[in-house]
C-alpha cells in the first residue's frame, strides 16, 4: 500500500510539472476593419473618442495621436491625428512610437522565461548575480550643498522578486518624487528614461548599485529603476546582450517586426 501511495504521489507531481506551463494551441486571427455595429459597438460613443482626439491636437496639448478600438477581431475605429515629428510630417496610422515603460512588461516576461528554465529563484538576492548590490544602505541623512549622504545597512538584501514588484527601495532619478535621489542619480551618471550618452546598461546599473535606497527592501511599493537592473540581470543570466535576448526569444517568435531598441534608418512596413 505504501509503495502504491508513493507511486501515485510521484505520478501526480510529474503530471503537475508537465502541466505547469500554460500551452496555447490557438492563434489570434488577423484583425479586420468593420462597421462598429457589426462588433456591438456604438458609433455614437466612438465619435466621442474622435472628437476628444481632434480637440487635444487643436489645443496643442498633443502634437499627434493614433487611436484604435477593436472588439471580437474587428477594428471599429482606427485614426491618426496631428503631426508625427518636429518637421510637421502628417501622423500616419502605422507610425512608430516609443513604448516607454511598456518595456517593463517585456523585460518582466524575459525574466520569467529564464525563471521557467530554472536559471534562478525569485527570492535570490540580486547580489548573487550583480555583486555590486551587496552591502546596500537606506538613506538617512543628505547634505544638499555637496550631495554627500549617510545611511543604515539594509536588514534584507534586494531580491529578484523585489525588483519585479517595485518593492526594492531603489529610486527613479529624474522622475523621482524625492529631490535628493534626483540629485544623487544625476551626479552618479545613472541613466533615466532614455539617453543619447555612450553608456551601457551594465555601466548604468553598476552606478545605480552605489546609490542609497528609499526604504528597506520589501517594505514599500515605489515605482523605480528595478526593471533596468533586471535588464542587466538578463544579460548576466542568459550570457547574451539584453536587446539580442529579447529579439531572439520574444520579438522574433511573436512576429514583432516593428519593435527595436533603436529604430533602423530604413523601415519596411507592410
Secondary structure, 3 states (H helix, E strand, C coil): CHHHHHHHHHHHHHHHHHCCCCCCCCCCCCCEECCHHHHCCCHHHHHHHHHHHHHHHHCCCCCEEEEEEEECCEEEEEEEEEECCCCCCECCCCCCCCCCCHHHHHHHHHHHHHHHCCCCCCCCEHHHCCHHHCCCEEEEEECCCCCCEEEEECCCCCEHHHHHCCCCCCCCHHHCCCHHHHHHHHHHCCCCCCCCCCCCHHHHHHHHCCCCECCCCCCCCCCCCHHHHHHHHHHHHHCCCHHHHHHHHHHHHHCCCCCCCCCCCCCCCC
